[in-house]
Amino acid sequence: MDRILGIDIGGTDVKTGIVSVDGSIESRGTIETKPGEGPDALAGRVRDWYKENLAGNPPVSVAGLGCAGLVDSSRGFLYNSPNLEGWTDVPLGKIFGEKLGMSVTVENDVNAAVWGEYLFGSGRGTSSFVALTLGTGVGGGIVLDGSLYRGASGLAGEIGHHVILADGPRCACGSRGCLEALIGSPAIRARATRKSSGTESLLAGGKDHSVKEIYEAAARGDVAAIETFEETGRYLGIGLANIVHILNPDRIAIGGGVAGAGEMMLGPARESMKKHLMGDILRDVDVVPAVLGNAASFSGVAMLAAAEAGLMNAGRRETKRPVDGEVD
């Protein structure tokens, strides 16, 4: 059975996995990115990990690489990345291909993760599927009629930057009122600080709490923390309604660090979405948690690479969920 090397480059570390075309994860690992050393050095460390994990098995056929930032997948090119300082106009496909001795498919990391969720996770059984990743920023990816949709310039899915609140808070992109500026982790922390100020909340005292600390407080019944996620969910719901009106997907999955709040945020988000939708039919869309965690991106980009190489069954719907005894 053909095997593919999946690589997911983040600003802090790289998730790697050797994946079979049926979705089984044979091995996985984590490598420190060290972006200051440059892409060539990182490619060498990935090569070393790959060789160590072959364990006498046949070599993999091809590799897929997911990376945050502005990616030209047709050229295997990274124009820039907010998480990889100094990585500008980098031919990632060429660099990693030469180090690994195989063809390397390059894709935006969110698109890769969405494809992984579509094939193996919360997108199974759908034809049209959207996934959002909520963290410091808000990313998204789109599958339409069984195909990953990239758009004319490869930038489709920038869901975090459609405007939800005119004249709202300033976003990192320079605009105002973007979804990201309202539900990204900095916005959630600021909201919790504001709501807890002058109260007996567990969050009171002016400390800048992490999102995890806020939802832990909410789980203990803290009113300010609960209200923080209710308000965040309402804004998320407006964004979801906009997605449904434009794309009419079967299902929307929510992942990323902020999604750890679970139903404390997703419940209000569903209610808000339904309130803003036109017609009962549109209200049938499912909003669910993403399930693959860190496996989504490297398994998704591995399948994209396999499909590009024409490997049997790669990327088809009969593939199964990744299995290696561990799901993040």
N, C-alpha and C positions, 0 to 999 in steps of 0.2 A: 504494500500500500504506500502511495506517495506521502511524503512528509514535507512540511513547510516550516521555515523558521519565521516566527513572528517577533517583531521588535517595536516597542512603544517608547519613544524618547520623551521624557519629561525634563523639567528644569533641574530637578534634584536627582532623580534616578531613572533608570531604563528598565522596563519590564520585558523579559524575553520568554519565549516559549517555543518548543518544538511541537507542532500540531499535525495530526493526521487529517486527511481530506474528509474523514467522517466526523471531525470535530473533537476527537479525543486529544487531550493534552498529555504528551508523553513526558515532558519535563518543563520546568519553568524556573525562572531565576530573577534576581534583581542586581543591577550593576549601577554603581555611582556614575552620574553623568559627567561631572567635572567639566562644565562647558568651557571654562577658561583654557583648557588644554586643546580644544578644537575638535572638529568632527573626525579627523583622521585618527587621532589617538583613541577616541571613543570606538570607532569602527574596529580598531585593533583589539580592544577589550571585549567587544561583542564576539569577535572571531575566536578569542581565547575561550570564552564561555561556551561557545558552540562546539569547539573541538573537545572540550572537557566533558560535554554532555552527550556526545555521540555514543559513548559507552560501547563501542564495537558494532553499533548498528549501521546500516547503510546511510550514506550522507543524504541530506535533504535535497529536494529538487530545486526549489527557489526560495526567495525570502520576500517578506513584506515588511515595510517600515512605516509606522505612523509617527507623525511629529506635529506638535502644536505650532501654529503659525500659518503664514501665507504660503501654500504649497501648490506647485504646478505638477499635478500627478502625471500628466502626459510626458513631461520631460524629466521627472524624478528630481525636481528642483525645489529648494527651500529659499524663498526670497527673504524672509525675515521671521523671527519668532520673538515674542515678548519674554519668553522664559529662557532663551538661549542668547545671552548678550554676546554680540560680536559675530554671530552666525548670520551673515548677510550674503545673499546670492551664492548659496552653497549647493553644488551638484551632489546631493546626498546619494542618489541612486548609483552614480558613478563611483563615489568614494567607497561606499559600503560594498558595492558589487566587486570592486577590485580586491578589497580585503578578504571578502568571503569566498570569492571565486565562483559566483553565481549571479543570476539575474535578480535584481532587487526592485520591487514595486514600491513606490512612495505615495503616501496618502496623508491628508490631514487627519490628526489623531481622533477628532470627534467623528468624522465620517467613518473612520475605521471602527470605532466603538459602536456606532449605530448599526453598522453592517453586522458586527458580531452579535449584538442584541437581537437583530432581526433574524439571523439564521439560527441562533442557539439559545436565546434568552426570552425576554418578555415580548419580542416581536413575532415569535413562532405562531403560525396559523393566520397571519395577516397578509394582505397584499400591499397595503399602503400604511406606512408606519413612520412616526416621528419620535425622536428621543432627544431629551434635553439633559445637559449636565450643568448642575448648579454648584458653584463654588465661589471663589473670588469673582470670577466672571460667569457669564451664562452662555453656553454654547449649544448648538443643536445640529441635527442631521436629519435627512429626509430620504425615505425609500418610497418611490411611487411605482405602482404596478410591478413590484418585484425587482426594481432596479434602483441603485443608489443614484440620487439626483444631486448633481454638483452645480448646475446653473451655467450660464454663458461664460463666466469668468472663474468658475470653480469655487465661488464664495456663497453658494446657496446654503441656507441653514443658520445664518447669523441672526438667530431669533432673539438673542439678547439685546439687539440694537434696533428693534422696532419700538416706536414711542408709545408708551402707555399713558403717560400723564404729561400733557403739554405744559411747558414751563416748570417741569418737575426738577428734581435734583440733577446736578451736572454729572454726566457719565464720563468715564475714562476716555471714551472716544471723542469727547468734545461736545456732543449733543446734550440735550436735556430730556429727562423723563423716560429714558430707555428702560426696558425691562430689567436689564442688568443693574442699573442704578437704583432700582427699587427692591430687588430680591437677591442680589449678590450678597455674599457674607459681610462685606463692610456695611452695607445698608441694614442688614439684620442686626448687627452689633450696635450700630448707632440708634436704631429703633428701640432696642432693648434698654439702652442707657437712658433714652428719653422717657420711656414709659415707666421705668423703675425709679426715676429721680423723685425724691421727696416721699417715697413710699416705704413700706416695710418689706419690700421684695428682697428675695435672696440675692438679687442682682444690684441692689442699691449700693451707693457708696462711690460711684464715679469710675469704678474699674471697667476697662474695656474687656468684656467677657468674650470668650470664644463661642462660636455657634454651638459647639458640643455642650458647653456649660449652660447655655441658654436653654437648649432642649432638655437637659437633665433637670434644670429648675422647673421647666414646664411639666415634666413627668411627675414632679413632686407637688404639683398643684399651684405653682407660683403664678399669680394672676398676670403680672406684667409680662412674664415669659410666654404665657398662653396667648395673651393679646398680641404679642410680637409676631407669633407664627400665624395667628388668625389674619392679621393685616397683611403679612407677607403672602399668605395664601390667596387673599382676595386679589392682590396685584397679579400673582401668578395665574389665577383663573382668567383674568382679562386677557393675558397673553395667550393662554390656551384657547380661549374662544376665538381669537384672531386667527390662530393656526387652523382651527377647525373650519372656519368660514372660508379660508383660502385654499386649504389642501384636502379637507374632508377625509382624514385618515381613519383607518379602522381602530387604531390604538395609539396612545401617546405614553411613553415611558419617561420617568423622572429619575435621574441618577446624580451622582456627584456627592460631595461632602455635605452640602446643605440638605440634601434629600434624607439624611439621617434623622431628620425631625419626623419623618413618617407621616402618619395620619393627622398629627397635630397641624401639619401644613397642607397635606393633600386633601383632607376633608374639606376645609374652607375653600381650597382651590377648585375642587369639583363643584361645590355650590355656586361659587362665583362664576365659573365657566358656564354652567347651565343657565344662570340668570342672564348672561349676555349673549346667549346663542339664539339664533333665529330658527324656530321650528323644532318639533319634537324629534324628527329623524336625526338631526345633527346631535341631539343630546345623548344619543346612544353610544357615542365614542367612549372607549375605555381609557381611564387615566390610571396607570399602575406604576409601581416602583420598578426600576431597572434591577436586574438580578445578577449580572455577571461580574460586577466590580472590576478589578484590575485586569481580568482575563478578557474583557470585551474588546479592547483595542488591538492587542497582539493577535488574538484569534481571528478578529474581523479582517485585519490587514493581511493575515496569512491566507485567508480564503480569497481575498481580492487578488493576491499574487497567484494563487493556484488557478483561479478562473482565467487570469490573463495568460497563463502558461498553457491553458487548454487541458489541465489535468482532469481525469474522469471524476464526475460528480461534484467537482469543486463549485461551491456557491449555490448548489441546488437545494431545494427545500427538504429533500430527504435526509440532509445532514442532521446530526443530533447535537444535543447540548454538550459543550465541552465537559469531559470527565477526567479528573485526576485525583479524586478524593478530597478536593478542596475547592470551595467557591468563596471568593472574597465577599 
